[in-house]
Amino acid sequence: MLAGAVTTSEARGPEDAVALARSGTTAIENQRFGEALKAFTRAASLQPGDASHCFGAGVAAFMLGQSDVAQVRFECALALKPTYLQASVWLGDLHYRAGRLQEAIAIYEAAGQRSPGARELQEPLALWRQELDLQSRFHEVRTDHFTVLFEAATDEPLARAAVARLEAAYWRVGNTLGVYPTHPITVVLYTREQFSDITKLAAWSVAAYDGRIRVPLSGALAQPEELDRVLSHEFVHAVVARLGGRTVPAWMNEGLATVLEPAGPGDAEATLERSDARPALSNLHRGFVDLSRRDAEVAYGSAARAVRRLIEQRGAPAVVALLEDLARGAEFASAFEQRIAMRYEDFAAVVARD
């Protein structure tokens, strides 16, 4: 994702700025995004005409979940260097994740005109155009906290049932975490075929969150408990994204979403009792979407057990504080030890023995 993304200017400016850019690049490569943001921001102030400094700061801010800062920095890079392809790629992706489809498409189309044949633009652009065409036919139901999009007018009762369940999850989860998102969250209800076409996820996936909650709802009205579970789970992902940015380990993200499901983590943890597998938490930092169904079930169970243990030992406020530290750029193991009062390696070893 970062290959070729951050370079120093060909026309070298003040040596301090060059050194800062180098340290920022190293920090990004090692996922120290808070350090990278500081380095590139300082480099940009020393050498304001270098687009790569703006871009580096944008990448770091994007990964920290500071989307407004990232947008300003990517736009700065493009203002200085309109042909900066990677700045267009990241800015378009930022708009897409925020649900601004038309803006994302416009940015990629403009980049395509400046860089004909750029392969990294072609597939996303085709998918986004398909999605925009689909959603142009959608209706919507709004509440204070959610906007639910659905295709057929006959699906309005289902959409209203979904938003009622989401509002219930909003208050229930908020009461547990002490966190109540203020910006409305968009939820898109699909047929199973539409969901597969748009998300390209594994067949076992029952929903997704990528800035929007996406749910295939075939048969959902006949299974209200499953609908509650899925919507609650994806809502927690939205909360985690807003609290911790994009550096939260997958096991913590998925574990928290599972623990806060209406029925709790019992079913997920039960899969561990039927399996000898105990994946190390260090192997569960990336998303689970590429796993087989069996491996995913074990991963979800392991994640749920780990997060349940965290909450039992230190309480939900400590977990929230840890997520907020990550959004400020703290390194995960250090923030974990500070907030949980235990070395991450020691905690992972305890979980592996459970």
Legacy VTK file of the C-alpha trace (Angstrom):
# vtk DataFile Version 3.0
C-alpha trace
ASCII
DATASET POLYDATA
POINTS 354 float
0.000 0.000 0.000
2.898 2.354 0.751
5.212 1.201 -2.048
6.615 4.267 -3.738
4.298 6.440 -1.687
6.718 8.726 0.133
9.742 10.342 -1.499
11.819 13.403 -0.834
11.866 16.174 -3.364
14.230 15.928 -6.300
15.194 19.514 -5.644
16.610 19.097 -2.147
15.789 21.893 0.252
16.929 22.480 3.824
18.750 19.464 5.187
16.538 19.410 8.283
13.467 18.913 6.099
15.131 16.100 4.177
16.149 14.350 7.393
12.665 14.743 8.813
11.136 13.278 5.655
13.453 10.301 5.888
12.556 9.707 9.520
8.879 10.082 8.649
9.182 7.490 5.895
10.886 5.072 8.277
8.185 5.687 10.871
5.437 4.888 8.347
7.213 1.719 7.271
7.301 0.670 10.949
3.698 1.763 11.573
4.660 4.556 13.976
2.131 6.898 12.447
2.056 9.487 15.221
5.800 9.973 14.903
5.469 10.110 11.111
2.767 12.780 11.239
4.940 15.012 13.427
7.984 14.526 11.204
6.220 15.259 7.925
4.268 18.187 9.369
7.521 19.754 10.522
9.192 18.998 7.174
6.300 20.676 5.336
6.668 23.801 7.461
10.384 23.963 6.644
9.982 23.150 2.948
6.395 24.108 2.028
6.849 23.625 -1.699
7.552 19.886 -1.460
4.409 17.856 -2.213
5.867 14.674 -0.730
5.924 16.194 2.764
2.206 16.967 2.535
1.554 13.488 1.220
3.536 11.772 3.970
1.602 13.706 6.607
-1.627 12.703 4.866
-0.762 9.010 4.942
0.071 9.158 8.637
-3.079 11.111 9.499
-5.211 8.717 7.438
-3.883 5.720 9.352
-4.531 7.463 12.660
-8.153 8.040 11.662
-7.641 11.813 11.443
-9.540 12.048 8.184
-9.975 15.828 8.095
-6.233 16.345 8.530
-5.465 13.675 5.937
-7.784 15.282 3.388
-6.155 18.687 3.802
-2.694 17.161 3.417
-3.539 15.123 0.310
-5.167 18.180 -1.261
-2.042 20.165 -0.425
0.101 17.561 -2.206
-2.086 17.727 -5.315
-2.137 21.519 -5.312
1.662 21.495 -5.350
1.936 18.600 -7.808
-1.292 17.789 -9.724
0.308 14.691 -11.291
1.013 13.133 -7.862
-0.788 9.840 -8.535
-0.476 8.330 -5.066
-1.955 11.464 -3.473
-4.983 11.066 -5.767
-5.245 7.364 -4.915
-5.250 7.986 -1.176
-7.549 11.023 -1.364
-10.056 9.132 -3.490
-9.987 6.228 -1.048
-10.523 8.619 1.861
-13.627 10.084 0.207
-14.914 6.605 -0.622
-14.563 5.421 2.966
-16.436 8.520 4.109
-19.309 7.637 1.778
-18.591 10.465 -0.653
-18.786 8.328 -3.774
-19.134 11.110 -6.316
-16.093 12.937 -4.934
-14.055 9.723 -4.948
-14.989 9.003 -8.543
-14.209 12.565 -9.652
-10.741 12.410 -8.094
-9.925 9.085 -9.774
-11.267 10.272 -13.123
-9.119 13.402 -12.954
-6.093 11.324 -11.955
-6.766 8.965 -14.856
-6.695 11.872 -17.280
-3.329 12.965 -15.908
-1.953 9.410 -15.731
-3.560 7.381 -18.540
-3.385 3.657 -17.999
-2.694 3.851 -14.244
-3.759 0.348 -13.201
-4.344 1.221 -9.530
-7.221 3.470 -10.606
-9.075 1.185 -12.979
-10.607 -1.520 -10.787
-11.713 0.746 -7.909
-13.162 3.253 -10.367
-15.224 0.569 -12.115
-16.533 -0.719 -8.768
-17.347 2.769 -7.503
-19.264 3.636 -10.661
-21.221 0.408 -10.268
-21.956 1.242 -6.645
-22.999 4.810 -7.448
-25.370 3.574 -10.149
-26.881 1.092 -7.703
-27.289 3.606 -4.890
-28.851 6.190 -7.185
-31.926 3.960 -7.043
-31.907 3.607 -3.252
-34.337 5.108 -0.751
-33.326 6.152 2.744
-34.554 6.279 6.321
-32.872 8.706 8.727
-32.611 8.978 12.498
-30.373 11.158 14.648
-27.546 8.617 14.515
-28.024 6.570 11.320
-28.928 6.861 7.654
-30.163 3.547 6.231
-30.178 3.080 2.443
-32.293 0.388 0.740
-33.294 -0.346 -2.835
-36.941 -1.442 -3.045
-39.764 0.620 -1.565
-41.208 -2.659 -0.279
-38.100 -3.003 1.909
-38.950 0.085 3.944
-40.369 -1.944 6.883
-37.101 -3.872 6.983
-35.081 -0.657 6.865
-37.106 0.812 9.721
-36.663 -2.400 11.730
-32.913 -2.216 11.083
-32.602 1.403 12.172
-34.634 0.712 15.325
-32.215 -2.075 16.222
-29.252 0.164 15.474
-30.598 2.886 17.734
-30.980 0.302 20.504
-27.378 -0.806 19.918
-26.241 2.827 19.974
-27.517 3.353 23.500
-26.617 -0.108 24.814
-23.029 0.005 23.530
-22.698 3.638 24.531
-23.731 2.803 28.070
-20.989 0.159 28.225
-18.172 2.157 26.637
-19.206 5.655 27.621
-18.915 6.648 23.946
-21.729 8.087 21.807
-20.721 8.962 18.206
-22.090 12.326 17.153
-21.786 12.025 13.357
-24.443 9.878 11.646
-23.350 6.463 10.404
-24.478 5.270 6.975
-25.882 1.740 6.654
-26.515 0.120 3.260
-28.884 -2.829 2.956
-28.163 -5.149 0.028
-29.309 -8.344 -1.518
-26.743 -11.096 -1.067
-25.672 -10.755 -4.703
-25.242 -6.994 -4.412
-23.243 -7.385 -1.207
-20.879 -9.872 -2.846
-20.458 -7.714 -5.955
-19.691 -4.554 -3.973
-17.540 -5.878 -1.128
-15.773 -8.833 -2.829
-15.612 -10.506 0.597
-15.465 -14.206 1.418
-18.707 -16.155 1.099
-18.859 -16.618 4.876
-18.981 -12.846 5.512
-22.349 -11.725 6.859
-21.656 -7.958 6.943
-18.871 -5.420 6.588
-17.731 -2.018 7.818
-15.444 0.128 5.662
-16.673 3.571 6.650
-20.223 2.380 5.994
-22.045 -0.563 7.524
-22.935 -2.944 4.693
-25.406 -5.773 5.319
-26.984 -8.409 3.063
-30.490 -8.889 4.415
-31.900 -11.966 2.727
-34.084 -13.690 5.309
-33.231 -11.146 8.005
-36.808 -10.441 9.046
-37.260 -14.121 9.830
-34.168 -14.025 12.105
-34.454 -10.871 14.248
-31.872 -12.080 16.771
-29.300 -12.563 14.009
-30.132 -9.126 12.613
-29.573 -7.630 16.080
-26.244 -9.420 16.374
-24.940 -8.387 12.956
-25.989 -4.748 13.198
-24.599 -4.406 16.719
-21.300 -6.022 15.693
-20.809 -3.663 12.742
-21.837 -0.628 14.767
-19.061 -1.407 17.254
-16.594 -1.479 14.342
-17.751 2.040 13.465
-17.175 3.142 17.065
-13.713 1.550 17.153
-12.755 3.272 13.887
-13.750 6.642 15.287
-11.967 6.042 18.578
-8.770 4.354 17.427
-8.238 5.018 13.740
-6.932 2.347 11.394
-4.108 0.923 13.506
-6.253 -1.039 15.961
-5.231 -4.738 15.863
-7.909 -6.901 14.241
-8.206 -9.112 17.322
-9.104 -6.119 19.479
-11.507 -4.703 16.891
-13.294 -7.996 16.229
-13.112 -9.088 19.845
-14.754 -5.923 21.127
-17.462 -6.129 18.456
-18.158 -9.746 19.443
-18.121 -9.169 23.197
-20.626 -6.319 22.808
-23.097 -8.320 20.742
-26.494 -8.535 22.499
-25.961 -12.155 23.545
-22.292 -11.669 24.376
-19.310 -13.743 23.220
-20.506 -17.167 24.379
-21.119 -18.694 20.959
-17.855 -17.320 19.552
-15.806 -18.600 22.475
-17.504 -21.977 22.293
-15.725 -22.589 18.998
-12.455 -22.701 20.928
-13.716 -25.604 22.997
-14.254 -27.560 19.789
-10.809 -26.795 18.393
-7.224 -27.426 19.418
-6.082 -24.306 17.576
-4.993 -21.312 19.657
-3.645 -18.656 17.281
-1.217 -16.202 18.854
-2.571 -12.679 19.199
0.473 -11.476 17.266
-0.890 -13.422 14.293
-4.299 -11.755 14.603
-3.319 -8.133 14.059
-4.500 -8.099 10.448
-8.078 -8.570 9.280
-9.752 -11.967 9.224
-11.363 -11.641 5.787
-8.808 -13.805 3.986
-9.167 -16.710 6.416
-11.173 -19.848 5.742
-14.501 -20.122 7.530
-13.031 -22.576 10.070
-9.955 -20.457 10.776
-12.107 -17.326 10.985
-14.346 -18.925 13.605
-11.311 -19.754 15.736
-9.903 -16.257 15.227
-13.176 -14.629 16.311
-13.363 -16.889 19.341
-9.772 -16.121 20.337
-10.326 -12.385 19.857
-13.517 -12.430 21.910
-11.855 -14.310 24.754
-8.913 -11.895 24.805
-11.112 -8.782 24.898
-13.441 -10.276 27.501
-10.413 -10.892 29.691
-9.261 -7.291 29.196
-12.626 -5.898 30.220
-12.909 -8.211 33.231
-9.437 -7.241 34.426
-9.335 -3.508 33.715
-12.829 -2.445 32.652
-14.185 -0.993 29.422
-12.838 2.540 30.126
-9.266 1.211 29.980
-9.933 -0.343 26.578
-11.449 2.917 25.321
-8.439 4.850 26.620
-6.114 2.421 24.804
-7.987 2.985 21.541
-7.772 6.743 21.982
-4.027 6.457 22.587
-3.694 4.666 19.243
-5.523 7.486 17.465
-3.001 9.918 18.938
-0.188 7.856 17.453
0.952 5.789 20.437
2.729 2.529 19.703
0.412 -0.370 20.539
2.588 -2.361 22.955
3.503 0.754 24.955
-0.082 1.989 25.123
-1.261 -1.489 26.076
1.161 -1.697 28.992
0.236 1.774 30.213
-3.529 1.247 30.084
-3.766 -2.454 30.988
-0.850 -2.454 33.481
0.594 -5.566 31.866
3.121 -6.188 29.119
1.411 -7.094 25.844
3.652 -10.122 25.405
2.667 -11.418 28.858
-1.020 -10.896 28.182
-0.753 -12.694 24.834
0.955 -15.621 26.555
-1.840 -15.864 29.114
-4.489 -15.825 26.392
-2.637 -18.518 24.440
-2.861 -20.817 27.478
-6.612 -20.320 27.970
LINES 1 355
354 0 1 2 3 4 5 6 7 8 9 10 11 12 13 14 15 16 17 18 19 20 21 22 23 24 25 26 27 28 29 30 31 32 33 34 35 36 37 38 39 40 41 42 43 44 45 46 47 48 49 50 51 52 53 54 55 56 57 58 59 60 61 62 63 64 65 66 67 68 69 70 71 72 73 74 75 76 77 78 79 80 81 82 83 84 85 86 87 88 89 90 91 92 93 94 95 96 97 98 99 100 101 102 103 104 105 106 107 108 109 110 111 112 113 114 115 116 117 118 119 120 121 122 123 124 125 126 127 128 129 130 131 132 133 134 135 136 137 138 139 140 141 142 143 144 145 146 147 148 149 150 151 152 153 154 155 156 157 158 159 160 161 162 163 164 165 166 167 168 169 170 171 172 173 174 175 176 177 178 179 180 181 182 183 184 185 186 187 188 189 190 191 192 193 194 195 196 197 198 199 200 201 202 203 204 205 206 207 208 209 210 211 212 213 214 215 216 217 218 219 220 221 222 223 224 225 226 227 228 229 230 231 232 233 234 235 236 237 238 239 240 241 242 243 244 245 246 247 248 249 250 251 252 253 254 255 256 257 258 259 260 261 262 263 264 265 266 267 268 269 270 271 272 273 274 275 276 277 278 279 280 281 282 283 284 285 286 287 288 289 290 291 292 293 294 295 296 297 298 299 300 301 302 303 304 305 306 307 308 309 310 311 312 313 314 315 316 317 318 319 320 321 322 323 324 325 326 327 328 329 330 331 332 333 334 335 336 337 338 339 340 341 342 343 344 345 346 347 348 349 350 351 352 353
